[in-house]
Amino acid sequence: MFDYGLLNIGSIVLGLIALAIPTYCLINKKHENSIVLSSISYAACAISLCFQIFYNYNLVKREDWSALLDTIGAVAGASAVLVIGTILLNVTMILVHNKLQNRS
């Protein structure tokens, strides 16, 4: 049987990857593959959110309403931070990349 708790761990790991990729690129100012890295970051963000949806669906199927009610607020807040952070970091990374390309 599948351990649905692993979806939470996967969601956290993928969320951190989604934020770490553009942060790393901004710190190192190396942007040879910025579009590819940005796409990977967005994909990690989307998969992270899907994992949370699947986990919540599992709670609904089991009718574990108390667990759902206890966690949904934190999940909603963390999801908003993840999406906004991923978008802002990736847009910044692409703008910096374009600015560096125009200088060359």
MMTF fields as JSON, N, C-alpha, C and O atoms, coordinates in Angstrom:
{
  "mmtfVersion": "1.0.0",
  "mmtfProducer": "UNKNOWN",
  "numBonds": 415,
  "numAtoms": 416,
  "numGroups": 104,
  "numChains": 1,
  "numModels": 1,
  "chainsPerModel": [1],
  "groupsPerChain": [104],
  "chainIdList": ["A"],
  "bondAtomList": [4, 2, 8, 6, 12, 10, 16, 14, 20, 18, 24, 22, 28, 26, 32, 30, 36, 34, 40, 38, 44, 42, 48, 46, 52, 50, 56, 54, 60, 58, 64, 62, 68, 66, 72, 70, 76, 74, 80, 78, 84, 82, 88, 86, 92, 90, 96, 94, 100, 98, 104, 102, 108, 106, 112, 110, 116, 114, 120, 118, 124, 122, 128, 126, 132, 130, 136, 134, 140, 138, 144, 142, 148, 146, 152, 150, 156, 154, 160, 158, 164, 162, 168, 166, 172, 170, 176, 174, 180, 178, 184, 182, 188, 186, 192, 190, 196, 194, 200, 198, 204, 202, 208, 206, 212, 210, 216, 214, 220, 218, 224, 222, 228, 226, 232, 230, 236, 234, 240, 238, 244, 242, 248, 246, 252, 250, 256, 254, 260, 258, 264, 262, 268, 266, 272, 270, 276, 274, 280, 278, 284, 282, 288, 286, 292, 290, 296, 294, 300, 298, 304, 302, 308, 306, 312, 310, 316, 314, 320, 318, 324, 322, 328, 326, 332, 330, 336, 334, 340, 338, 344, 342, 348, 346, 352, 350, 356, 354, 360, 358, 364, 362, 368, 366, 372, 370, 376, 374, 380, 378, 384, 382, 388, 386, 392, 390, 396, 394, 400, 398, 404, 402, 408, 406, 412, 410],
  "bondOrderList": [1, 1, 1, 1, 1, 1, 1, 1, 1, 1, 1, 1, 1, 1, 1, 1, 1, 1, 1, 1, 1, 1, 1, 1, 1, 1, 1, 1, 1, 1, 1, 1, 1, 1, 1, 1, 1, 1, 1, 1, 1, 1, 1, 1, 1, 1, 1, 1, 1, 1, 1, 1, 1, 1, 1, 1, 1, 1, 1, 1, 1, 1, 1, 1, 1, 1, 1, 1, 1, 1, 1, 1, 1, 1, 1, 1, 1, 1, 1, 1, 1, 1, 1, 1, 1, 1, 1, 1, 1, 1, 1, 1, 1, 1, 1, 1, 1, 1, 1, 1, 1, 1, 1],
  "groupList": [{"groupName": "MET", "atomNameList": ["N", "CA", "C", "O"], "elementList": ["N", "C", "C", "O"], "formalChargeList": [0, 0, 0, 0], "bondAtomList": [1, 0, 2, 1, 3, 2], "bondOrderList": [1, 1, 2], "singleLetterCode": "M", "chemCompType": "L-PEPTIDE LINKING"}, {"groupName": "PHE", "atomNameList": ["N", "CA", "C", "O"], "elementList": ["N", "C", "C", "O"], "formalChargeList": [0, 0, 0, 0], "bondAtomList": [1, 0, 2, 1, 3, 2], "bondOrderList": [1, 1, 2], "singleLetterCode": "F", "chemCompType": "L-PEPTIDE LINKING"}, {"groupName": "ASP", "atomNameList": ["N", "CA", "C", "O"], "elementList": ["N", "C", "C", "O"], "formalChargeList": [0, 0, 0, 0], "bondAtomList": [1, 0, 2, 1, 3, 2], "bondOrderList": [1, 1, 2], "singleLetterCode": "D", "chemCompType": "L-PEPTIDE LINKING"}, {"groupName": "TYR", "atomNameList": ["N", "CA", "C", "O"], "elementList": ["N", "C", "C", "O"], "formalChargeList": [0, 0, 0, 0], "bondAtomList": [1, 0, 2, 1, 3, 2], "bondOrderList": [1, 1, 2], "singleLetterCode": "Y", "chemCompType": "L-PEPTIDE LINKING"}, {"groupName": "GLY", "atomNameList": ["N", "CA", "C", "O"], "elementList": ["N", "C", "C", "O"], "formalChargeList": [0, 0, 0, 0], "bondAtomList": [1, 0, 2, 1, 3, 2], "bondOrderList": [1, 1, 2], "singleLetterCode": "G", "chemCompType": "PEPTIDE LINKING"}, {"groupName": "LEU", "atomNameList": ["N", "CA", "C", "O"], "elementList": ["N", "C", "C", "O"], "formalChargeList": [0, 0, 0, 0], "bondAtomList": [1, 0, 2, 1, 3, 2], "bondOrderList": [1, 1, 2], "singleLetterCode": "L", "chemCompType": "L-PEPTIDE LINKING"}, {"groupName": "ASN", "atomNameList": ["N", "CA", "C", "O"], "elementList": ["N", "C", "C", "O"], "formalChargeList": [0, 0, 0, 0], "bondAtomList": [1, 0, 2, 1, 3, 2], "bondOrderList": [1, 1, 2], "singleLetterCode": "N", "chemCompType": "L-PEPTIDE LINKING"}, {"groupName": "ILE", "atomNameList": ["N", "CA", "C", "O"], "elementList": ["N", "C", "C", "O"], "formalChargeList": [0, 0, 0, 0], "bondAtomList": [1, 0, 2, 1, 3, 2], "bondOrderList": [1, 1, 2], "singleLetterCode": "I", "chemCompType": "L-PEPTIDE LINKING"}, {"groupName": "SER", "atomNameList": ["N", "CA", "C", "O"], "elementList": ["N", "C", "C", "O"], "formalChargeList": [0, 0, 0, 0], "bondAtomList": [1, 0, 2, 1, 3, 2], "bondOrderList": [1, 1, 2], "singleLetterCode": "S", "chemCompType": "L-PEPTIDE LINKING"}, {"groupName": "VAL", "atomNameList": ["N", "CA", "C", "O"], "elementList": ["N", "C", "C", "O"], "formalChargeList": [0, 0, 0, 0], "bondAtomList": [1, 0, 2, 1, 3, 2], "bondOrderList": [1, 1, 2], "singleLetterCode": "V", "chemCompType": "L-PEPTIDE LINKING"}, {"groupName": "ALA", "atomNameList": ["N", "CA", "C", "O"], "elementList": ["N", "C", "C", "O"], "formalChargeList": [0, 0, 0, 0], "bondAtomList": [1, 0, 2, 1, 3, 2], "bondOrderList": [1, 1, 2], "singleLetterCode": "A", "chemCompType": "L-PEPTIDE LINKING"}, {"groupName": "PRO", "atomNameList": ["N", "CA", "C", "O"], "elementList": ["N", "C", "C", "O"], "formalChargeList": [0, 0, 0, 0], "bondAtomList": [1, 0, 2, 1, 3, 2], "bondOrderList": [1, 1, 2], "singleLetterCode": "P", "chemCompType": "L-PEPTIDE LINKING"}, {"groupName": "THR", "atomNameList": ["N", "CA", "C", "O"], "elementList": ["N", "C", "C", "O"], "formalChargeList": [0, 0, 0, 0], "bondAtomList": [1, 0, 2, 1, 3, 2], "bondOrderList": [1, 1, 2], "singleLetterCode": "T", "chemCompType": "L-PEPTIDE LINKING"}, {"groupName": "CYS", "atomNameList": ["N", "CA", "C", "O"], "elementList": ["N", "C", "C", "O"], "formalChargeList": [0, 0, 0, 0], "bondAtomList": [1, 0, 2, 1, 3, 2], "bondOrderList": [1, 1, 2], "singleLetterCode": "C", "chemCompType": "L-PEPTIDE LINKING"}, {"groupName": "LYS", "atomNameList": ["N", "CA", "C", "O"], "elementList": ["N", "C", "C", "O"], "formalChargeList": [0, 0, 0, 0], "bondAtomList": [1, 0, 2, 1, 3, 2], "bondOrderList": [1, 1, 2], "singleLetterCode": "K", "chemCompType": "L-PEPTIDE LINKING"}, {"groupName": "HIS", "atomNameList": ["N", "CA", "C", "O"], "elementList": ["N", "C", "C", "O"], "formalChargeList": [0, 0, 0, 0], "bondAtomList": [1, 0, 2, 1, 3, 2], "bondOrderList": [1, 1, 2], "singleLetterCode": "H", "chemCompType": "L-PEPTIDE LINKING"}, {"groupName": "GLU", "atomNameList": ["N", "CA", "C", "O"], "elementList": ["N", "C", "C", "O"], "formalChargeList": [0, 0, 0, 0], "bondAtomList": [1, 0, 2, 1, 3, 2], "bondOrderList": [1, 1, 2], "singleLetterCode": "E", "chemCompType": "L-PEPTIDE LINKING"}, {"groupName": "GLN", "atomNameList": ["N", "CA", "C", "O"], "elementList": ["N", "C", "C", "O"], "formalChargeList": [0, 0, 0, 0], "bondAtomList": [1, 0, 2, 1, 3, 2], "bondOrderList": [1, 1, 2], "singleLetterCode": "Q", "chemCompType": "L-PEPTIDE LINKING"}, {"groupName": "ARG", "atomNameList": ["N", "CA", "C", "O"], "elementList": ["N", "C", "C", "O"], "formalChargeList": [0, 0, 0, 0], "bondAtomList": [1, 0, 2, 1, 3, 2], "bondOrderList": [1, 1, 2], "singleLetterCode": "R", "chemCompType": "L-PEPTIDE LINKING"}, {"groupName": "TRP", "atomNameList": ["N", "CA", "C", "O"], "elementList": ["N", "C", "C", "O"], "formalChargeList": [0, 0, 0, 0], "bondAtomList": [1, 0, 2, 1, 3, 2], "bondOrderList": [1, 1, 2], "singleLetterCode": "W", "chemCompType": "L-PEPTIDE LINKING"}],
  "groupTypeList": [0, 1, 2, 3, 4, 5, 5, 6, 7, 4, 8, 7, 9, 5, 4, 5, 7, 10, 5, 10, 7, 11, 12, 3, 13, 5, 7, 6, 14, 14, 15, 16, 6, 8, 7, 9, 5, 8, 8, 7, 8, 3, 10, 10, 13, 10, 7, 8, 5, 13, 1, 17, 7, 1, 3, 6, 3, 6, 5, 9, 14, 18, 16, 2, 19, 8, 10, 5, 5, 2, 12, 7, 4, 10, 9, 10, 4, 10, 8, 10, 9, 5, 9, 7, 4, 12, 7, 5, 5, 6, 9, 12, 0, 7, 5, 9, 15, 6, 14, 5, 17, 6, 18, 8],
  "groupIdList": [1, 2, 3, 4, 5, 6, 7, 8, 9, 10, 11, 12, 13, 14, 15, 16, 17, 18, 19, 20, 21, 22, 23, 24, 25, 26, 27, 28, 29, 30, 31, 32, 33, 34, 35, 36, 37, 38, 39, 40, 41, 42, 43, 44, 45, 46, 47, 48, 49, 50, 51, 52, 53, 54, 55, 56, 57, 58, 59, 60, 61, 62, 63, 64, 65, 66, 67, 68, 69, 70, 71, 72, 73, 74, 75, 76, 77, 78, 79, 80, 81, 82, 83, 84, 85, 86, 87, 88, 89, 90, 91, 92, 93, 94, 95, 96, 97, 98, 99, 100, 101, 102, 103, 104],
  "secStructList": [7, 7, 7, 6, 2, 2, 2, 2, 2, 2, 2, 2, 2, 2, 2, 2, 2, 2, 2, 2, 2, 2, 2, 2, 2, 2, 2, 2, 6, 7, 7, 6, 6, 2, 2, 2, 2, 2, 2, 2, 2, 2, 2, 2, 2, 2, 2, 2, 2, 2, 2, 2, 2, 2, 2, 2, 2, 2, 2, 2, 2, 6, 6, 7, 2, 2, 2, 2, 2, 2, 2, 2, 2, 2, 2, 2, 2, 2, 2, 2, 2, 2, 2, 2, 2, 2, 2, 2, 2, 2, 2, 2, 2, 2, 2, 2, 2, 2, 2, 2, 2, 2, 2, 7],
  "xCoordList": [0.832, 0.0, 0.873, 1.928, 0.447, 1.2, 1.079, -0.01, 2.204, 2.216, 1.987, 2.9, 0.788, 0.436, 1.203, 1.254, 1.799, 2.633, 3.85, 4.397, 4.278, 5.419, 5.09, 5.991, 3.822, 3.436, 3.796, 4.199, 3.654, 4.035, 5.53, 5.958, 6.327, 7.782, 8.177, 9.001, 7.591, 7.874, 7.465, 8.157, 6.358, 5.887, 6.864, 7.152, 7.36, 8.326, 9.614, 10.143, 10.124, 11.374, 11.223, 12.082, 10.129, 9.922, 9.692, 10.126, 9.016, 8.833, 10.156, 10.375, 11.032, 12.358, 13.178, 13.905, 13.062, 13.756, 13.234, 14.012, 11.911, 11.306, 11.839, 12.01, 12.099, 12.633, 14.156, 14.718, 14.818, 16.283, 16.896, 17.942, 16.271, 16.859, 17.044, 18.159, 15.988, 16.228, 17.103, 17.841, 17.024, 17.88, 19.341, 20.171, 19.665, 21.032, 21.518, 22.645, 20.659, 21.035, 21.26, 22.161, 20.45, 20.626, 21.905, 22.569, 22.251, 23.461, 24.706, 25.657, 24.706, 25.897, 25.974, 27.005, 24.9, 24.856, 25.207, 25.686, 24.974, 25.19, 23.826, 23.035, 23.552, 22.212, 22.241, 21.449, 23.116, 23.183, 21.88, 21.449, 21.258, 20.028, 18.882, 18.16, 18.712, 17.734, 16.305, 15.508, 15.963, 14.603, 14.357, 13.286, 15.332, 15.197, 15.102, 14.254, 15.961, 15.942, 14.652, 14.102, 14.175, 12.906, 11.762, 10.875, 11.779, 10.745, 10.786, 9.741, 11.979, 12.124, 11.586, 10.922, 11.871, 11.395, 9.868, 9.252, 9.261, 7.796, 7.2, 6.177, 7.834, 7.331, 7.411, 6.482, 8.514, 8.653, 7.584, 7.042, 7.278, 6.221, 4.874, 4.12, 4.571, 3.278, 3.142, 2.085, 4.191, 4.135, 4.002, 3.286, 4.685, 4.576, 3.13, 2.63, 2.47, 1.07, 0.16, -0.794, 0.458, -0.329, -0.213, -1.201, 0.989, 1.166, 0.269, -0.322, 0.161, -0.7, -2.173, -2.938, -2.56, -3.947, -4.233, -5.294, -3.302, -3.485, -3.566, -4.362, -2.734, -2.769, -4.113, -4.708, -4.589, -5.887, -7.018, -7.977, -6.922, -7.922, -7.946, -9.012, -6.769, -6.699, -7.402, -8.111, -7.208, -7.885, -9.401, -10.137, -9.862, -11.3, -11.833, -12.887, -11.117, -11.558, -11.67, -12.598, -10.725, -10.754, -11.724, -11.956, -12.288, -13.182, -12.519, -13.141, -11.244, -10.483, -10.604, -9.658, -11.79, -12.094, -11.26, -10.895, -10.951, -10.164, -8.758, -8.231, -8.153, -6.817, -6.874, -5.992, -7.907, -8.062, -8.256, -7.639, -9.111, -9.354, -8.126, -7.912, -7.313, -6.109, -5.026, -4.239, -4.968, -3.834, -4.153, -3.232, -5.409, -5.735, -5.312, -4.938, -5.363, -4.938, -3.456, -3.054, -2.644, -1.196, -0.867, 0.016, -1.567, -1.334, -1.673, -0.925, -2.784, -3.18, -2.162, -1.791, -1.72, -0.727, 0.606, 1.2, 1.083, 2.359, 2.276, 3.244, 1.131, 0.952, 1.018, 1.638, 0.391, 0.431, 1.854, 2.286, 2.581, 3.973, 4.818, 5.654, 4.61, 5.378, 5.12, 6.064, 3.864, 3.532, 4.059, 4.698, 3.804, 4.251, 5.777, 6.357, 6.423, 7.889, 8.5, 9.475, 7.938, 8.453, 8.311, 9.24, 7.153, 6.939, 7.898, 8.555, 7.981, 8.852, 10.321, 11.019, 10.787, 12.188, 12.492, 13.542, 11.597, 11.844, 11.769, 12.575, 10.823, 10.75, 12.015, 12.583, 12.452, 13.689, 14.875, 15.713, 14.947, 16.054, 16.069, 17.133, 14.915, 14.852, 15.193, 15.887, 14.722, 15.057, 16.558, 17.15, 17.167, 18.619, 19.352, 20.338, 18.885, 19.498, 19.43, 20.426, 18.266, 18.125, 19.014, 19.59, 19.129, 19.986, 21.46, 22.197, 21.874, 23.261, 23.52, 24.616, 22.546, 22.716, 22.825, 23.591, 22.072, 22.106, 23.427, 23.827, 24.118, 25.422, 26.5, 27.455, 26.341, 27.391, 27.4, 28.212],
  "yCoordList": [-1.18, 0.0, 1.238, 1.257, 2.259, 3.501, 4.341, 4.501, 4.871, 5.765, 7.195, 7.817, 7.711, 9.036, 10.145, 11.268, 9.853, 10.838, 11.227, 12.316, 10.332, 10.648, 11.782, 12.47, 11.975, 13.082, 14.422, 15.353, 14.522, 15.761, 16.012, 17.141, 14.968, 15.113, 15.485, 16.375, 14.805, 15.129, 16.548, 17.234, 16.989, 18.342, 19.376, 20.379, 19.136, 20.059, 20.087, 21.162, 18.925, 18.844, 19.56, 20.354, 19.275, 19.911, 21.414, 22.187, 21.828, 23.256, 23.96, 25.064, 23.33, 23.91, 23.959, 24.923, 22.929, 22.92, 24.051, 24.736, 24.243, 25.3, 26.678, 27.538, 26.886, 28.169, 28.232, 29.311, 27.107, 27.091, 27.309, 27.949, 26.793, 26.905, 28.369, 28.757, 29.196, 30.586, 31.361, 32.26, 31.018, 31.673, 31.386, 32.295, 30.144, 29.755, 30.501, 30.995, 30.578, 31.273, 32.764, 33.353, 33.379, 34.8, 35.062, 36.075, 34.167, 34.339, 34.175, 34.946, 33.176, 32.881, 33.667, 33.646, 34.363, 35.163, 34.36, 34.923, 33.065, 32.217, 31.827, 31.197, 32.205, 32.024, 31.437, 31.842, 30.515, 29.934, 29.237, 29.319, 28.567, 27.804, 28.336, 27.559, 29.65, 30.226, 29.798, 29.607, 29.644, 29.247, 27.801, 27.481, 26.942, 25.538, 25.444, 24.723, 26.162, 26.131, 26.726, 26.23, 27.78, 28.367, 27.377, 27.27, 26.663, 25.653, 24.536, 24.071, 24.108, 23.068, 23.58, 22.844, 24.824, 25.419, 25.472, 25.115, 25.921, 25.964, 24.558, 24.355, 23.595, 22.218, 21.664, 21.001, 21.932, 21.468, 22.096, 21.432, 23.366, 24.041, 23.377, 23.107, 23.113, 22.504, 21.101, 20.746, 20.31, 18.946, 18.98, 18.165, 19.914, 20.075, 20.352, 19.772, 21.231, 21.543, 20.349, 20.102, 19.609, 18.402, 17.384, 16.749, 17.223, 16.283, 16.662, 15.789, 17.965, 18.403, 18.128, 17.736, 18.334, 18.044, 16.555, 16.178, 15.704, 14.253, 13.839, 12.975, 14.466, 14.143, 14.542, 13.777, 15.736, 16.176, 15.305, 15.034, 14.867, 13.956, 12.646, 12.077, 12.174, 10.96, 11.169, 10.281, 12.33, 12.621, 12.653, 12.18, 13.211, 13.253, 11.839, 11.488, 11.023, 9.637, 8.864, 8.074, 9.086, 8.398, 9.054, 8.545, 10.181, 10.964, 11.377, 11.361, 11.747, 12.217, 13.742, 14.474, 14.189, 15.609, 16.409, 17.549, 15.834, 16.591, 16.864, 17.96, 15.887, 16.102, 17.147, 17.998, 17.074, 18.033, 19.449, 20.399, 19.578, 20.89, 21.438, 22.65, 20.56, 20.994, 21.491, 22.361, 20.955, 21.245, 22.172, 22.747, 22.339, 23.046, 24.516, 25.061, 25.157, 26.557, 26.72, 27.606, 25.859, 25.92, 25.561, 26.169, 24.584, 24.182, 25.327, 25.592, 26.004, 27.121, 28.261, 28.834, 28.581, 29.645, 29.299, 30.12, 28.073, 27.647, 27.579, 27.899, 27.165, 27.102, 28.493, 28.68, 29.459, 30.832, 31.382, 32.016, 31.139, 31.59, 30.917, 31.567, 29.628, 28.894, 29.434, 29.675, 29.626, 30.106, 31.529, 31.805, 32.415, 33.8, 33.873, 34.576, 33.144, 33.131, 32.573, 33.122, 31.493, 30.891, 31.848, 32.013, 32.475, 33.416, 34.605, 34.961, 35.21, 36.383, 36.051, 36.804, 34.932, 34.566, 34.243, 34.632, 33.544, 33.2, 34.418, 34.544, 35.317, 36.543, 37.375, 37.898, 37.496, 38.22, 37.573, 38.264, 36.253, 35.546, 35.815, 36.046, 35.786, 36.008, 37.465, 37.719, 38.417, 39.818, 40.065, 40.777, 39.479, 39.615, 38.956, 39.498, 37.81, 37.11, 37.978, 38.113, 38.57, 39.431, 40.651, 41.078, 41.218, 42.387, 42.027, 42.794, 40.871, 40.429, 40.108, 40.367, 39.558, 39.255, 40.527, 40.579, 41.551, 42.808, 43.541, 44.309, 43.316, 43.92, 43.296, 43.963, 42.01, 41.285, 41.672, 41.16],
  "zCoordList": [0.0, 0.0, 0.0, 0.633, -0.696, -0.838, 0.427, 0.978, 0.875, 2.034, 1.543, 0.999, 1.732, 1.237, 1.937, 1.436, 3.084, 3.766, 2.947, 3.118, 2.05, 1.189, 0.22, -0.259, -0.065, -0.938, -0.297, -0.993, 1.019, 1.711, 1.615, 1.372, 1.803, 1.705, 0.279, 0.072, -0.699, -2.093, -2.433, -3.186, -1.888, -2.131, -1.571, -2.223, -0.386, 0.218, -0.588, -0.87, -0.962, -1.726, -3.075, -3.46, -3.786, -5.085, -4.948, -5.801, -3.886, -3.638, -3.399, -3.897, -2.643, -2.408, -3.696, -3.936, -4.516, -5.807, -6.69, -7.355, -6.693, -7.509, -7.13, -7.993, -5.85, -5.398, -5.493, -5.685, -5.362, -5.348, -6.727, -6.839, -7.766, -9.109, -9.524, -9.871, -9.501, -9.906, -8.923, -9.326, -7.641, -6.652, -6.947, -6.908, -7.24, -7.58, -8.82, -8.857, -9.83, -11.064, -10.829, -11.425, -9.968, -9.672, -8.888, -9.105, -7.989, -7.191, -8.049, -7.919, -8.926, -9.728, -11.027, -11.699, -11.392, -12.619, -13.87, -14.855, -13.836, -15.01, -15.54, -14.839, -16.785, -17.322, -18.727, -19.578, -18.976, -20.314, -20.69, -21.84, -19.759, -20.001, -19.151, -18.526, -19.124, -18.197, -18.516, -17.598, -19.792, -20.142, -19.704, -19.186, -19.909, -19.502, -17.984, -17.458, -17.283, -15.816, -15.266, -14.282, -15.898, -15.475, -15.681, -14.834, -16.787, -17.052, -16.021, -15.565, -15.654, -14.63, -13.291, -12.56, -12.98, -11.733, -11.696, -10.691, -12.8, -12.854, -12.767, -12.112, -13.42, -13.374, -11.954, -11.495, -11.258, -9.869, -8.986, -8.103, -9.216, -8.455, -8.719, -7.784, -9.982, -10.337, -9.76, -9.239, -9.847, -9.314, -7.793, -7.211, -7.159, -5.708, -5.298, -4.334, -6.027, -5.725, -6.008, -5.271, -7.079, -7.38, -6.258, -5.89, -5.711, -4.6, -3.43, -2.793, -3.139, -2.041, -2.353, -1.471, -3.602, -3.99, -3.841, -3.343, -4.265, -4.138, -2.671, -2.304, -1.834, -0.406, 0.197, 0.957, -0.139, 0.38, -0.149, 0.574, -1.392, -1.947, -1.161, -0.922, -0.765, 0.049, 1.391, 1.864, 1.999, 3.27, 3.1, 3.965, 1.986, 1.716, 1.496, 2.026, 0.721, 0.483, 1.777, 1.952, 2.697, 3.99, 4.96, 6.057, 4.553, 5.394, 6.707, 7.769, 6.607, 7.763, 7.823, 7.534, 8.205, 8.167, 9.148, 8.86, 10.298, 11.282, 10.749, 10.935, 10.095, 9.523, 8.417, 8.306, 7.611, 6.524, 7.072, 6.59, 8.072, 8.665, 9.369, 9.385, 9.955, 10.66, 9.719, 10.094, 8.498, 7.614, 6.452, 5.871, 6.093, 4.857, 4.884, 3.846, 6.027, 6.119, 5.835, 5.081, 6.443, 6.207, 4.764, 4.159, 4.211, 2.823, 1.877, 0.936, 2.113, 1.26, 1.333, 0.308, 2.53, 2.688, 2.055, 1.356, 2.3, 1.725, 0.205, -0.485, -0.319, -1.77, -2.385, -3.432, -1.748, -2.255, -2.246, -3.209, -1.156, -1.075, -2.145, -2.773, -2.359, -3.36, -4.758, -5.511, -5.114, -6.459, -6.668, -7.684, -5.736, -5.877, -5.9, -6.728, -4.99, -4.96, -6.232, -6.746, -6.742, -7.971, -9.145, -9.935, -9.257, -10.368, -10.257, -11.236, -9.09, -8.924, -9.18, -9.859, -8.642, -8.836, -10.296, -10.808, -10.962, -12.36, -13.267, -14.189, -13.029, -13.831, -13.617, -14.576, -12.374, -12.089, -12.785, -13.364, -12.731, -13.376, -14.884, -15.46, -15.515, -16.962, -17.297, -18.281, -16.5, -16.74, -16.603, -17.415, -15.583, -15.403, -16.565, -17.064, -16.99, -18.127, -19.379, -20.091, -19.657, -20.831, -20.747, -21.748, -19.548, -19.354, -19.595, -20.214, -19.107, -19.317, -20.789, -21.287, -21.485, -22.913, -23.733, -24.696, -23.368, -24.114, -23.935, -24.81, -22.809, -22.569, -23.441, -23.84, -23.734, -24.491, -25.944, -26.715]
}
